[in-house]
Amino acid sequence: MKYKTINSDKFNTPYSDAIEIGDIVEFSGMLGNTENGLVDGGFESELHQIFHNLKDGLDYYSLNLSNITKVKIFLSDIDDMPKLNEIYMTYFQKPLPIRTTFAVAALPFGAKVEIEFSAKK
């Protein structure tokens, strides 16, 4: 079976950034980074950058935020939850995707937030 994938070589990672299987697109965990690394400014800046990166990935598959069905969020500090919810609601409208949020001990590169997304065509 062939898949349409996004394979970003710029970060030298051993996985696909996204993969399309039938009418579902699964995105790997995204950090708030650019080709220059994690953005400055902490949690809020990282979160906005993740959504910027997501929009680029969705464009590749001719999708938009309304196609997102599931979100898994990993926070290095659970106290960021109120700010997460505030910013998150600026990107999504009802019906909202299903969502799970976890507090974790650490994230790669000292990131404050990492998010996985699933979308349906």
C-alpha positions as CSV (number, residue, x, y, z in Angstrom):
1,M,0.0,0.0,0.0
2,K,1.3,3.5,-0.9
3,Y,0.9,6.4,1.4
4,K,1.1,10.1,0.7
5,T,3.5,11.4,3.4
6,I,5.3,14.5,4.5
7,N,8.9,13.6,5.2
8,S,10.8,16.6,6.6
9,D,14.5,15.9,6.2
10,K,15.4,19.3,7.8
11,F,15.3,17.9,11.4
12,N,16.9,14.5,10.5
13,T,14.1,12.6,12.3
14,P,13.4,8.9,11.8
15,Y,9.7,9.2,11.0
16,S,7.2,10.9,8.7
17,D,5.8,14.2,9.7
18,A,2.4,13.1,8.4
19,I,0.8,10.2,6.6
20,E,-2.4,9.8,4.6
21,I,-4.2,6.5,4.9
22,G,-7.4,6.4,2.9
23,D,-9.4,9.5,4.1
24,I,-7.5,9.9,7.3
25,V,-4.3,12.0,7.8
26,E,-2.3,11.5,10.9
27,F,0.3,14.1,11.9
28,S,3.3,13.3,14.1
29,G,3.7,15.2,17.3
30,M,4.5,18.8,16.5
31,L,6.7,21.2,18.4
32,G,6.7,24.9,18.1
33,N,9.7,25.0,15.8
34,T,10.9,26.4,12.5
35,E,13.8,25.3,10.4
36,N,15.9,27.3,12.9
37,G,14.7,25.3,16.0
38,L,12.2,25.9,18.8
39,V,10.8,29.5,18.6
40,D,11.6,31.9,21.4
41,G,9.0,33.2,23.7
42,G,7.9,30.1,25.6
43,F,4.5,28.3,25.8
44,E,2.3,30.8,23.9
45,S,4.8,31.3,21.1
46,E,5.3,27.6,20.7
47,L,1.6,26.9,20.6
48,H,1.0,29.5,17.9
49,Q,3.9,28.1,15.9
50,I,2.5,24.6,16.2
51,F,-0.8,25.8,14.6
52,H,1.2,27.6,11.9
53,N,3.0,24.4,11.1
54,L,-0.2,22.4,11.2
55,K,-1.9,24.8,8.7
56,D,1.1,24.2,6.3
57,G,0.7,20.4,6.7
58,L,-3.1,20.6,6.2
59,D,-2.5,22.7,3.0
60,Y,-0.3,19.9,1.7
61,Y,-3.3,17.6,1.8
62,S,-5.8,20.3,0.7
63,L,-7.4,20.4,4.2
64,N,-8.0,23.0,6.8
65,L,-8.6,23.2,10.6
66,S,-12.2,22.1,10.2
67,N,-10.9,18.7,9.0
68,I,-9.2,18.1,12.4
69,T,-11.0,15.3,14.3
70,K,-8.6,14.4,17.1
71,V,-6.0,16.3,19.2
72,K,-3.5,14.9,21.7
73,I,-1.7,17.5,23.7
74,F,1.4,17.1,25.8
75,L,2.3,19.8,28.3
76,S,5.5,20.1,30.3
77,D,3.5,22.2,32.8
78,I,-0.2,21.5,33.5
79,D,-0.5,25.0,34.8
80,D,-0.4,26.1,31.1
81,M,-3.9,24.5,30.6
82,P,-6.0,27.7,31.0
83,K,-3.8,29.6,28.4
84,L,-3.9,26.5,26.2
85,N,-7.7,26.5,26.2
86,E,-7.8,30.2,25.5
87,I,-5.5,30.0,22.5
88,Y,-6.9,26.7,21.3
89,M,-10.4,28.2,21.0
90,T,-9.0,30.9,18.6
91,Y,-8.2,28.1,16.1
92,F,-11.2,25.8,16.4
93,Q,-14.9,26.3,16.1
94,K,-17.7,23.9,17.1
95,P,-18.0,21.0,16.6
96,L,-14.7,20.8,18.3
97,P,-12.3,17.9,17.7
98,I,-12.0,15.3,20.5
99,R,-9.0,16.0,22.7
100,T,-6.8,14.5,25.3
101,T,-4.3,16.5,27.3
102,F,-1.4,15.0,29.2
103,A,1.1,16.5,31.6
104,V,4.6,15.0,30.9
105,A,7.9,15.2,32.7
106,A,9.8,16.6,29.7
107,L,9.5,17.2,25.9
108,P,12.2,17.2,23.2
109,F,14.5,20.2,23.0
110,G,13.0,21.7,26.2
111,A,9.7,22.4,24.5
112,K,6.7,23.4,26.6
113,V,4.0,21.8,24.4
114,E,3.8,19.1,21.7
115,I,0.6,18.2,19.8
116,E,-0.5,15.3,17.6
117,F,-3.4,15.8,15.2
118,S,-5.7,13.6,13.2
119,A,-7.7,14.9,10.2
120,K,-10.4,13.4,8.0
121,K,-11.0,14.3,4.4
